[in-house]
Amino acid sequence: MVVLGLPEKAIPIHAASLIMGRRRLAGSVIGGIKETQDMLDFCSKHNITCDIELISAEQINEAYERVIKSDVRYRFVIDMKTIQGTSLQA
């Protein structure tokens, strides 16, 4: 079972029903496709953007090391044009 968003009321869950049925319970604060599209449309309308650090494919290992060292200020985005041997087009 996956709980998306925050329910208005508490949901009683009995641990035995999860354990005996070998089931899992997960949750997320993000919505589905419609909510995601609404959020993207809102950001576009109001010129809300994110800060990123664009890296080339050759910088992936360095970027990973920086993540481990907590030396990252923005989200890394890999420039797909720098990946060799793919048929991806920008």
C-alpha positions as CSV (number, residue, x, y, z in Angstrom):
1,M,0.0,0.0,0.0
2,V,1.2,3.5,-0.8
3,V,-0.2,6.6,0.9
4,L,0.2,9.7,-1.3
5,G,-0.2,13.1,0.4
6,L,-1.2,13.6,4.0
7,P,-4.6,12.0,5.0
8,E,-7.1,14.3,6.8
9,K,-7.4,11.7,9.6
10,A,-5.1,9.1,11.1
11,I,-5.2,5.7,9.4
12,P,-5.2,2.9,11.9
13,I,-2.8,0.1,10.7
14,H,-2.4,-3.2,12.6
15,A,1.1,-4.4,12.4
16,A,0.0,-8.1,12.3
17,S,-2.0,-7.5,9.1
18,L,1.2,-6.2,7.4
19,I,3.6,-8.8,8.9
20,M,1.4,-11.9,8.4
21,G,0.5,-10.9,4.8
22,R,4.1,-10.0,4.0
23,R,2.8,-6.5,3.0
24,R,4.5,-3.2,3.0
25,L,3.3,0.3,3.7
26,A,5.0,3.3,2.1
27,G,4.2,7.0,1.8
28,S,5.0,10.0,-0.2
29,V,4.1,13.7,0.1
30,I,4.0,14.1,-3.7
31,G,0.8,13.6,-5.7
32,G,0.2,11.8,-9.0
33,I,0.7,12.8,-12.6
34,K,-2.1,15.5,-12.6
35,E,-0.7,17.2,-9.5
36,T,2.8,17.1,-10.9
37,Q,1.6,18.7,-14.2
38,D,-0.4,21.3,-12.2
39,M,2.8,22.2,-10.3
40,L,4.9,22.4,-13.4
41,D,2.3,24.6,-15.1
42,F,2.2,26.9,-12.1
43,C,6.0,27.2,-12.0
44,S,6.1,28.0,-15.7
45,K,3.4,30.6,-15.4
46,H,5.2,32.3,-12.5
47,N,8.7,31.9,-13.9
48,I,9.8,29.6,-11.0
49,T,12.9,27.7,-11.8
50,C,15.4,25.5,-10.0
51,D,19.1,26.1,-9.5
52,I,21.2,23.3,-11.0
53,E,24.8,22.5,-11.7
54,L,25.1,21.2,-15.2
55,I,27.9,18.6,-15.6
56,S,29.2,16.6,-18.5
57,A,29.2,12.9,-18.6
58,E,33.0,12.9,-17.9
59,Q,32.3,14.6,-14.5
60,I,29.9,11.9,-13.2
61,N,32.5,10.3,-10.9
62,E,33.7,13.7,-9.6
63,A,30.0,14.6,-8.9
64,Y,29.5,11.4,-7.0
65,E,32.5,12.0,-4.8
66,R,31.1,15.5,-4.1
67,V,27.8,14.0,-3.1
68,I,29.6,11.7,-0.6
69,K,31.5,14.7,0.8
70,S,28.3,16.8,1.1
71,D,29.9,19.3,-1.2
72,V,26.8,19.9,-3.4
73,R,24.9,23.1,-3.4
74,Y,22.5,22.4,-6.3
75,R,21.1,19.4,-8.0
76,F,23.4,17.9,-10.6
77,V,22.0,17.6,-14.1
78,I,24.0,15.6,-16.7
79,D,24.2,17.3,-20.1
80,M,23.0,14.5,-22.3
81,K,24.9,16.0,-25.3
82,T,28.1,14.9,-23.7
83,I,27.2,11.2,-23.6
84,Q,29.1,9.4,-26.4
85,G,27.6,6.6,-28.4
86,T,23.9,7.3,-27.8
87,S,21.1,8.0,-30.2
88,L,19.6,10.6,-27.8
89,Q,18.9,14.0,-29.4
90,A,18.4,17.3,-27.6
